[in-house]
Amino acid sequence: MTLERELIERSYYARQEGLQEGELQNAIKNAKRIIELSLQQGLDEDYIINFAHEVTDLSVEELKKIYDETVSVTS
């Protein structure tokens, strides 16, 4: 029974990690879209990053990196 319990726990944690990874990728995708649309509206960097931070659960540092990547791709 111990081996069975361990396999169940490993399966559970593997699913949790996959779910969290999917949520992270979705948040990054949403942040990129927010940044792209905000840049089209002519909004400034600080406003865009703060707004994206409120809407997603990404940190300001992560959003600054995404912003820089997005700006370099669109210019």
C-alpha positions as CSV (number, residue, x, y, z in Angstrom):
1,M,0.0,0.0,0.0
2,T,2.9,2.4,0.6
3,L,4.1,2.2,-3.0
4,E,0.5,2.8,-4.2
5,R,0.2,5.9,-2.0
6,E,3.5,7.2,-3.3
7,L,2.5,6.8,-6.9
8,I,-0.8,8.6,-6.2
9,E,1.1,11.5,-4.6
10,R,3.6,11.7,-7.4
11,S,0.8,11.8,-9.9
12,Y,-1.0,14.5,-8.0
13,Y,2.0,16.7,-7.7
14,A,2.9,16.2,-11.4
15,R,-0.6,17.4,-12.4
16,Q,-0.3,20.4,-10.1
17,E,3.0,21.4,-11.7
18,G,1.6,21.0,-15.2
19,L,-1.4,23.1,-14.2
20,Q,0.8,25.8,-12.7
21,E,3.0,25.9,-15.8
22,G,-0.1,26.2,-18.0
23,E,-1.4,29.1,-15.8
24,L,2.0,30.8,-16.1
25,Q,2.1,30.5,-19.9
26,N,-1.4,31.9,-20.1
27,A,-0.5,34.8,-17.8
28,I,2.5,35.6,-20.0
29,K,0.4,35.4,-23.2
30,N,-2.2,37.8,-21.7
31,A,0.5,40.2,-20.5
32,K,2.0,40.3,-24.0
33,R,-1.4,41.1,-25.5
34,I,-2.1,43.8,-22.9
35,I,1.3,45.4,-23.7
36,E,0.8,45.2,-27.4
37,L,-2.7,46.8,-27.2
38,S,-1.5,49.4,-24.7
39,L,1.4,50.4,-26.9
40,Q,-1.0,50.9,-29.8
41,Q,-3.0,53.3,-27.6
42,G,0.2,55.3,-26.9
43,L,0.2,54.5,-23.1
44,D,3.5,54.9,-21.3
45,E,5.6,52.1,-19.9
46,D,4.9,52.6,-16.2
47,Y,1.2,52.7,-16.8
48,I,1.3,49.6,-18.9
49,I,3.4,47.6,-16.5
50,N,1.3,48.6,-13.5
51,F,-1.9,47.8,-15.3
52,A,-0.6,44.4,-16.5
53,H,0.6,43.7,-12.9
54,E,-2.9,44.3,-11.6
55,V,-4.6,42.1,-14.2
56,T,-2.1,39.2,-14.1
57,D,-0.3,37.6,-11.2
58,L,3.1,38.3,-12.8
59,S,5.7,40.3,-10.9
60,V,6.8,43.8,-12.1
61,E,10.2,42.4,-12.9
62,E,8.7,39.7,-15.1
63,L,6.5,42.3,-16.8
64,K,9.4,44.6,-17.5
65,K,11.2,41.8,-19.3
66,I,8.0,41.0,-21.3
67,Y,7.6,44.7,-22.1
68,D,11.2,45.0,-23.3
69,E,10.8,41.9,-25.5
70,T,7.6,43.1,-26.9
71,V,8.9,46.5,-27.7
72,S,12.0,45.1,-29.4
73,V,9.8,42.8,-31.5
74,T,7.4,45.5,-32.6
75,S,10.0,48.1,-33.4
